[in-house]
Amino acid sequence: MLEIMNAAQIIEEIQRLPEDERGKVLDFARHQPNAETLEAMREPTDDLPRVETVEDLLKELQD
């Protein structure tokens, strides 16, 4: 049976973990995309300008 836990309970459980395991949890949490990133990933990109090289990119940025 799976117990439903709130955030405070989950934090308590994380704090009880050995340091190396706690580090794995923190690393996982750090790499989760936030809502802004998820929304940006859904934006269409078909009409965006494309460049082939870094030099072309720098030229575009100067214009």
PyMOL commands that set and color helices and strands:
alter all, ss='L'
color gray80, all
select helices_A, chain A and resi 7-16+19-30+35-42+54-62
alter helices_A, ss='H'
color red, helices_A
deselect
rebuild
show_as cartoon
